[in-house]
Amino acid sequence: MANPNIVNVAAIYGNTSTTLISSTADPFATALVNNAASSGKVYKINSIVAANVDGTSACDITIKIFSQDDLGGTGTAIASTISVPADATLIITDKTTSFYLLEDKSIGATASAANDIVVTISWEEINA
């Protein structure tokens, strides 16, 4: 079941995770969210925020949705090589641009410098 019916939802759980981006090149993205195949869940991605923790240098961030879980398949960019100034924060997506992550899909990130960007992602796990 790649797209569970969410009309009669059993439960909705709020989630937030914060991840330091250690990967600087595809296909070795750092995983942010993973919705396993046959999970019976849909994830509503509410916000993705990238913070540059380097005090002196800007850093580029790329965020991709992967066509398979565990960063497998093809990655499609939702943000591509966007520069985040030193000690600044960039909102990639928020409630006004939320989207659904279906089963067997994942979200990953790369940065132009390892360990300079922290990504915080918030989502609702909808159990069908």
Secondary structure, 3 states (H helix, E strand, C coil): CCCCCCCCCCEEEEEEEEEECCCCCCCCCEEEEEECCCCCEEEEEEEEEEEECCCCCCEEEEEEEEEECCCEEEEEEEEEEEEECCCCEEEEECHHHCEEECCCEEEEEEECCCCCEEEEEEEEEEEC
